[in-house]
């Protein structure tokens, strides 16, 4: 009976909010009417957790579900008090639940993910450090789009199994709307889709978009101010051409256009998109990319004041069968989140930076100088939130101190050799559960974001090898990756300059 009571108590503690106050003084809310902080009000997350090894290993098994036919809609719209400006909330599916994957086991899937991740990080560092590519200078041109949209959301699907971007969003493109999977990218400032005629295109799961079949498609003329503001633009037959090269060598080339996008039941007109006729790179499976970065050519930037630059997402946890959401509009901002200031880097306006003051293991903060995480006056260093990076990176000295503290508190677990970019791995084959310390991010301003074990101890094969899912950064840049973001509601109030965490897991 005592064992049952203790197990029930443990389950209750694990279900508590992930956020706790660093100090006894509450932080001020970013606005007085819509958002409040949870600092001073949350219950601390436990310092240790019983991690279910057997259940996590079972989640690595690839179970393919037949993909939907191109004409089938996956939208499951739930209207929530639309007249009062609240959002339409749609579910997120994890990429592991999709059926058009070429991977046969978890090990192959893991290796492919890490290879993409290394390229992604190299590309981000090159963009921020000044090694400019056409995509590294944010597309800051304004948009002529006009919207009357209170709030909307759409289905998001993780894209790991497609061999492309980390998470997918399913939207409608054109009139009538044709459903397409799009990579969502918080570090990009352009929306583009593969278009017919396709002179050079990669494989995608849905039919390639044909602009001739859309009543709302309109090319952007060479004389448009939009064309003038897009870097590497050109002119062909009176139409504005664009070209975007990504840091990993991927690219898209085509013509700029104004088109209608459909998010569930919400229709958004006059969105400036790239209609790509030549596209190569790590987007296989998706029809294109939905940039939600900080620049004015991203979807968030184009929506502008109509949504207040506000959006919220929850990246579904791997292998759980649960769902999350991507929502736009001020109604998406939750009450009770822990809000910290967004930091803008003029050198890299596409990216969302946050303040980080330290790291913790097992409820104790590690002695790491706060300056290691600071964005300096030259635009170097800092901490970026990125949906496209999987594994969180910290500067080498911070990572090593962080790792060593974790190793010291897991001395009873059997170690094994490192795997890929991970140097701290464990052989948990045969274990049902293990006791592990939780890890924490000490955010500037007071809140502490404490992660459950599934967000930092991940399986790298089907035999019970688990690794500490962090890695050293080759520069002073820190990146909070999507593995660490999974299952946590993350909200951006760009107009007021804040990012919120929680208040609950999703």
Buried (B, 14 or more C-beta within 10 A) or exposed (E): EEEEEEEEEBEEBBEBBBBBBBEEEBBEBBBEEBBBBBBBBBEBBBBBBBBBBEEBBEBBEBEEEEBBEEEEBBBEBEEBEBEEEBBBBBBBBBBBBBEBBEBEEBBBBBBBBBBBBBBBBBBBBBBBBEEEBBBBBBBBBBBEBEBEBBBBBBBBBBBBBBBBBBBBBBBBBBBEBBBBBBBBBBBBBBBBBBBBEBEEBBEBBBBBBBBEEBEBBEBBEBEBEBBEBBBBBBEEEEBBBBBBBBBBEBBBBBBBBBBBBBBBBBBBBBBBBBBBBBBBBBBBBBBBBBBBBBBBBBBBBBBBEBBBBBBBBBBBBBBBEBBBBBBBBBBBBBEBBBBBBBBBBEBBBBBBBBBBBBBBBBBEBBEBEEEBBBBEEEBBBBBBBBBBBBBBBBBBEBBBBBBEBBBEBBEEBEEBEEBBBBBBBBBBBEBEBBEBBBBBBBBBBBBBBBBBBBBBBBBBBBBBBBBBBBBBBEBBBBBBBBBBBBBBBBBBBBBBBBBBBBBBBB
